[in-house]
Structures are given as structure tokens and as C-alpha cells.
Amino acid sequence: MKRITVLVSNDLEFDQRVKKVCTTLAAMGFEIHLVGRMMPNSKPFESPFHIHRFKLPSSKGAMFYVCLNVFLFFHLLFKPTDIIVANDLDTLLPAFIVARIRGKKLVYDSHEYFTEAEGLTGRNGVKKIWETIEKWIFPKLKYVYTVNESIAGFYRKKYDVKVDVVRNVPPLSTQIEKLDAHTLGLDSDKKIIVLQGAYIDPDRGAAEAILAMKWIEGAVLLIIGSGREMIRLKEIISNESLETKVKLLGKLPYIELRKYTSVASLGLSLDKPIHLNYKYSLPNKVFDYIHAGVPVLLSKLPELERLMGKYEIGLFIEEHEPQHVAQKISEALHSSKLDLWRKNLGIAALENNWQVEEKVIQRMYKELL
């Protein structure tokens, strides 16, 4: 049985993409070893895979990435393995060097357009370091996949390398637990609007969604996730006296998250196209809404326009001004097309799911068996 060592820079618990990929690889007969880090708020969790989470002396800034890469390098240098999988650019350098030293196969899974991420905007020196690493390694890679066609197209054009697309979509399941709002502690007389996100940053549109609730009656907005924007969101809710209209639920395990999504009347994805990484993203939450049968209100991003061009499942906003967002929320909640949208959501779920997507993974890794 061949061993695969999978590297991430997070604590593994909430990374649904990595879990899905590893489940597919385990079903193919690989032995999976997951390597991540232990953060101050990390909790024990059960996994069918071998897990190693190490503590780093620094948790942010340049020193964090230096420590991460040094720890990963020495871990890989002596770990029995046949294949190394680097998830995102912040784990690629040690994976590439050790793969060359030890003659191991290397696979790169790019979860985003890393060098154009929001966190690098205005930090030209740091951005240049990551661009240099990517430019040195990427043309030498043989096995690469990323999360959507737009980002794959950028990489193909820039580095003349074959890049496959494996979108981060949920598995098709008939076992999504449908609950009523009251069971979840919510007012069953109000429509539920959901904005979810693993990392809610300033340009995710959450602040505008909250302010839009000033003009919305008979509904409550649930914001589910975490990130540095959460402190400001709490202040907005307090300053605008929106405590009865907006609830911040924090980050939830995926199973719990699905319960809240299942009772929603509308799912929001309002990322602003300020950074190329956001502009050309295909947000995971949109597919969570689709699989829960929830109509959507979306930012007009290229990948989402491609999706909505094939499946009419909701509306776009034209701008992020809160009153406009409120108008579109109201329009979506009371649209005469709700039945059509729900029908199309079912079709979209059948055609966009992990059982379809994992075929790319299976084809690629069969070459490595």
C-alpha cells in the first residue's frame, strides 16, 4: 500500500476539501497521513486518517511561515512516504525540495489564486517572495489541480503547465437532515437568510448584508463562520440595534453548518471583486446552498456568472450598497420564480457534486499507483 503525506497550513478540522480528497484516495487504496498544525483553539477530532499536528513557536506573520516551512521540511525528510501532496503555496516549498532530494512524487493542490489573495494586497515585499517561490517551482510540476477554470487558465497561460480542475463541491447525499427553524432555536415565523464562510474577511460583503437588514422585515440573517471581520460585525450590529435581525453563530462543524443551511430561504455570497483571488473565485458556500436546495443571491463574479448561466437559481446584486442589497434580498425572498429556482437547484446538485468531481482525482492518482 502506497503512503501519501498530505500537507496543510491549517489545523485540519474544518478543511472539507482536504477531507474529500483524502477519502477518495483512501478508497483507491492509499494510506493517508495528514500533516497540519495545532493552534491555540484547536480541538481533538476523530479522523479515519493518520494525523500529525505540530505546534509552531509563532502563529502569524513572516515568522509563522518560516517556522511552518522548516517544520514541514524536516518532517518530510525522514517520514516514510511515497507521494507528497502540498495544499496551497505556503506548503509547496518544503514539499518540492524534499520530493527532489528523496525522489518522491509531488502533487500540488492550489485552493486559491494565492499570490493575489486579500492578505497580500499592499504587501509588495511579501507578495514578491511568494511569487518568486511559485515562479521557481510551478513550471517543474507534473501533477497540479486547482479549484476552478478561471484560476487554472491563469496558471496554464503563465507557466505552460497542465492544470486540472477539481472544484470544491459537496458529495451528493440524500441524507441532509431537514429541520425546522424552531428546532435550531430560531423563530419559525421568520425567513432565514444565511451567509456562511470559513474565513470572513472585510471584502466578503458581510457588513453590507448586516446593514441591509435595516430595510428587511420578517427575516433574520445568520452569519456562520469566523475571521478578523467578526469584531467589526459585532460593532455594526450593536450600533445599528440589529440584534433581533442578525445572529453571529461563529464557526461550526460541517454537519452542524448543514443543519442551519437546510432551513434557509436564501443563501448569500457577496464577495467583492477587489482582489483577483476573490474576483475569480468559485465560493464553496454556493454549492452548499445548492445541495441544500436554497436559492441564492450572488456577487457578479465570472465563475458565478458561468454557473448561473447554466442554472437559474437566484439573483445577482449589481453593487454592494446596503440599500441595494436589501432590495435584492427582498426581491429574491418574494420572487415569482422560486419554484423554478428550486427545480433548477435539484438539477444543479445532481450535476455538481463530489462523485462527479473526484473522477479527476482518481484519474490523476492512478498514474501514481
C-alpha positions in Angstrom: 0.0 0.0 0.0 1.5 3.3 -1.1 1.6 6.1 1.5 0.5 9.7 0.8 1.6 12.5 3.0 -0.8 15.5 2.8 0.4 18.9 3.9 -1.8 21.8 5.1 -1.1 25.0 7.0 -4.4 24.8 9.0 -5.4 22.6 11.9 -7.2 20.1 9.6 -10.5 20.1 11.5 -12.6 22.3 9.1 -10.8 21.7 5.8 -13.6 19.9 3.8 -11.7 19.9 0.5 -8.8 18.0 2.0 -11.1 15.6 3.7 -12.9 14.8 0.5 -9.7 14.3 -1.5 -8.3 12.1 1.2 -11.5 10.0 1.4 -11.3 9.4 -2.4 -7.6 8.5 -2.2 -8.2 6.1 0.7 -10.9 4.4 -1.3 -8.3 3.9 -4.1 -6.1 2.0 -1.6 -3.7 4.7 -0.5 -2.6 5.0 3.1 -3.2 8.7 4.1 -1.1 10.7 6.5 -2.4 14.2 7.2 0.1 16.8 8.5 -1.1 20.2 9.8 -0.6 22.4 12.9 -2.0 22.7 16.3 -3.4 26.2 17.0 -4.4 27.6 20.4 -8.1 26.9 19.9 -7.6 23.6 18.1 -9.7 20.7 19.4 -9.3 16.9 19.2 -11.4 15.4 16.4 -11.9 11.9 15.0 -10.5 11.1 11.6 -10.1 7.9 9.6 -6.6 9.0 8.6 -3.3 9.2 10.4 -3.0 12.7 11.7 0.0 14.7 12.9 -0.4 18.3 14.1 2.6 20.1 15.4 2.9 23.3 17.4 4.8 26.2 16.0 6.6 28.9 18.1 4.9 31.6 16.0 1.3 31.7 14.8 1.3 34.8 12.5 3.4 36.9 10.2 6.6 36.1 8.4 8.0 34.0 11.3 4.9 31.7 11.2 5.6 30.8 7.5 9.3 30.4 8.2 8.6 28.0 11.1 5.9 26.2 9.1 8.3 25.5 6.2 11.2 24.5 8.4 9.0 22.1 10.4 7.4 20.6 7.2 10.9 20.2 5.6 12.3 18.1 8.5 9.2 16.2 9.0 9.1 15.1 5.3 12.8 14.5 5.2 12.6 11.5 7.5 9.0 10.4 7.1 8.3 7.1 5.2 6.1 8.2 2.2 5.7 7.6 -1.5 3.8 10.7 -2.5 3.7 14.2 -1.1 0.6 16.4 -1.6 1.1 20.1 -1.0 -2.1 22.1 -0.4 -1.5 25.7 -1.4 1.6 27.7 -1.9 2.5 28.0 1.7 3.3 24.3 1.9 4.8 23.8 -1.6 8.4 24.8 -1.0 9.4 22.1 1.6 7.3 19.5 -0.4 9.2 20.3 -3.6 12.7 20.3 -2.1 12.1 17.0 -0.2 10.5 15.4 -3.2 13.6 16.3 -5.2 16.0 15.1 -2.5 14.2 11.8 -1.9 12.9 11.1 -5.4 9.3 11.2 -4.4 6.2 12.1 -6.4 4.7 15.5 -5.7 1.2 16.7 -6.3 0.1 20.3 -5.9 -3.5 21.3 -5.0 -3.9 25.0 -5.3 -7.0 26.1 -3.3 -6.9 29.7 -4.5 -5.1 32.2 -6.6 -2.6 32.5 -3.7 -0.4 35.4 -4.9 -3.4 37.6 -5.5 -5.1 36.9 -2.1 -6.6 39.6 0.0 -3.9 39.2 2.7 -1.1 40.1 0.3 -2.7 43.3 -1.0 -0.4 46.2 -0.4 2.3 44.0 1.0 4.5 44.1 -2.1 7.7 42.6 -0.4 5.9 39.6 1.0 3.9 39.1 -2.3 7.2 39.2 -4.2 8.6 36.3 -2.1 5.6 34.1 -2.7 5.7 35.0 -6.5 9.3 34.0 -6.6 8.7 30.7 -4.9 5.8 30.0 -7.3 7.7 31.0 -10.4 10.6 28.8 -9.5 8.6 25.7 -8.7 5.4 25.8 -10.8 7.0 25.1 -14.2 8.6 22.0 -12.8 5.4 20.4 -11.6 3.7 17.5 -13.3 0.6 16.9 -11.2 -1.4 20.0 -10.5 -5.1 20.8 -9.9 -7.0 23.8 -8.7 -10.5 24.9 -7.7 -11.9 26.4 -10.9 -11.4 27.0 -14.6 -10.5 30.7 -14.2 -7.6 30.1 -11.9 -6.5 27.0 -13.9 -6.4 29.2 -17.0 -4.2 31.8 -15.3 -1.7 29.1 -14.3 -1.7 27.4 -17.7 -1.0 30.7 -19.5 1.6 31.8 -17.0 3.6 28.6 -16.6 2.6 26.5 -19.7 1.8 23.6 -17.3 -1.1 21.2 -17.5 -3.5 22.1 -14.7 -6.7 20.1 -13.9 -9.8 21.4 -12.2 -11.3 19.8 -9.1 -14.0 22.1 -7.7 -14.7 22.1 -4.0 -18.3 20.7 -4.2 -20.1 18.6 -1.6 -20.8 14.9 -2.1 -24.3 14.1 -3.4 -26.3 12.9 -0.4 -30.0 12.1 0.3 -29.3 12.3 4.0 -29.2 16.1 4.5 -31.1 16.5 7.8 -34.1 18.8 7.2 -35.0 20.5 10.4 -37.4 23.3 11.2 -36.1 26.7 12.4 -37.6 26.2 15.9 -35.5 23.1 16.5 -32.4 25.2 15.9 -33.6 27.9 18.3 -34.8 30.2 15.6 -38.1 32.0 15.1 -40.1 29.8 12.8 -42.3 32.7 11.7 -39.3 34.4 10.1 -37.5 33.7 6.8 -33.9 32.6 7.3 -31.1 34.2 5.3 -27.6 32.6 5.6 -24.2 34.0 4.9 -21.6 31.3 5.6 -17.8 31.3 5.3 -14.8 29.7 6.9 -12.9 33.0 6.9 -15.0 36.1 6.8 -12.7 39.0 5.8 -13.6 42.7 5.2 -14.3 42.1 1.5 -16.8 39.2 1.9 -19.8 41.6 1.9 -20.9 40.6 5.4 -21.0 44.2 6.7 -23.3 45.2 3.8 -25.5 42.2 4.4 -26.0 43.2 8.0 -26.7 46.9 7.1 -29.2 45.7 4.5 -31.3 44.1 7.3 -32.4 47.6 8.4 -34.8 47.5 5.4 -35.8 43.9 5.7 -38.8 42.7 7.8 -39.9 39.2 8.7 -36.4 37.7 8.3 -33.3 37.0 10.3 -29.7 36.9 8.9 -27.4 34.2 10.2 -23.7 34.7 9.7 -21.8 31.5 10.2 -18.0 31.5 10.2 -15.0 33.3 11.7 -12.4 35.7 10.6 -10.9 39.1 11.5 -14.1 40.9 10.3 -16.2 39.4 13.1 -15.3 42.1 15.7 -16.4 44.9 13.3 -19.6 43.0 12.5 -20.5 42.8 16.2 -20.0 46.6 16.4 -22.2 47.2 13.4 -25.0 45.1 14.9 -24.8 46.9 18.2 -24.5 50.4 16.7 -27.5 49.8 14.4 -29.6 47.9 17.0 -29.9 44.9 14.8 -29.6 42.2 17.5 -33.0 40.8 16.7 -32.4 40.7 12.9 -28.8 39.4 12.8 -27.2 36.4 14.6 -23.4 35.6 14.5 -23.1 31.9 15.1 -19.3 31.6 14.7 -17.6 28.7 13.0 -19.5 25.4 13.2 -18.6 21.8 12.3 -19.7 21.0 8.8 -22.6 18.7 10.0 -24.0 21.5 12.2 -23.5 24.1 9.4 -25.6 22.0 7.1 -28.5 22.0 9.5 -28.7 25.8 9.5 -28.3 26.0 5.8 -31.1 23.5 5.3 -33.7 25.8 6.9 -32.7 28.9 5.0 -34.9 30.6 2.4 -31.9 32.4 0.8 -28.1 31.9 0.7 -25.8 34.9 0.3 -22.4 35.0 -1.4 -21.4 38.7 -1.7 -17.6 38.6 -2.2 -16.2 41.9 -3.6 -14.1 41.6 -6.8 -11.4 43.8 -5.3 -8.6 41.2 -5.3 -8.1 38.8 -8.2 -8.3 35.9 -5.9 -11.9 36.9 -4.9 -12.8 38.1 -8.5 -12.0 34.7 -9.9 -13.2 32.6 -7.0 -15.9 30.0 -7.0 -17.1 30.1 -3.4 -17.7 26.8 -1.7 -20.7 28.1 0.1 -22.6 28.5 -3.2 -22.5 24.7 -3.7 -23.5 24.2 -0.1 -26.6 26.3 -0.8 -27.3 24.4 -4.0 -27.1 21.0 -2.2 -29.5 22.3 0.5 -32.0 23.4 -2.1 -31.6 27.1 -1.1 -31.9 29.9 -3.7 -29.0 32.3 -3.9 -28.1 36.0 -4.1 -24.7 36.4 -5.5 -22.0 38.9 -6.4 -21.5 39.0 -10.2 -18.2 37.2 -10.4 -17.0 35.4 -13.6 -17.3 31.8 -12.2 -20.7 32.6 -10.7 -21.9 34.1 -13.9 -20.8 30.8 -15.7 -22.8 28.8 -13.1 -25.9 31.0 -13.2 -25.8 31.0 -17.0 -26.3 27.2 -16.8 -28.7 27.1 -13.8 -31.1 29.9 -13.0 -31.1 29.5 -9.2 -31.4 33.0 -7.9 -30.3 36.6 -8.5 -27.2 38.8 -8.7 -26.5 42.0 -6.9 -25.3 44.9 -9.1 -23.4 46.7 -6.3 -22.6 46.4 -2.6 -24.5 49.4 -1.4 -26.6 48.1 1.6 -30.0 49.5 0.4 -29.5 47.9 -3.0 -28.5 44.6 -1.3 -31.7 44.9 0.8 -33.8 45.4 -2.4 -32.3 42.3 -4.0 -32.8 40.2 -0.8 -36.5 41.2 -0.7 -36.9 40.5 -4.4 -35.3 37.1 -4.1 -37.4 36.1 -1.0 -40.6 37.0 -2.8 -39.8 36.1 -6.4 -42.4 34.5 -8.6 -39.5 32.3 -9.9 -38.9 30.5 -6.5 -40.4 27.2 -7.8 -38.2 27.4 -11.0 -35.2 28.1 -8.9 -35.8 25.2 -6.5 -36.3 22.8 -9.5 -33.0 24.0 -11.0 -31.2 23.7 -7.7 -32.0 20.0 -7.7 -30.6 19.6 -11.3 -27.5 21.6 -10.3 -26.9 19.4 -7.3 -27.1 16.2 -9.5 -24.6 17.6 -11.9 -22.2 19.4 -9.5 -21.1 17.0 -6.7 -18.0 15.3 -5.4 -19.0 11.9 -7.0 -18.5 13.6 -10.4 -15.6 15.8 -9.4 -13.5 13.0 -7.8 -13.1 11.3 -11.2 -10.3 13.8 -11.9 -8.5 12.8 -8.7 -8.9 9.1 -9.5 -7.5 9.5 -13.0 -4.5 11.5 -11.8 -3.5 9.3 -8.9 -3.9 6.1 -10.8 -0.8 7.2 -12.7 1.0 7.2 -9.3 -0.1 3.8 -8.1 
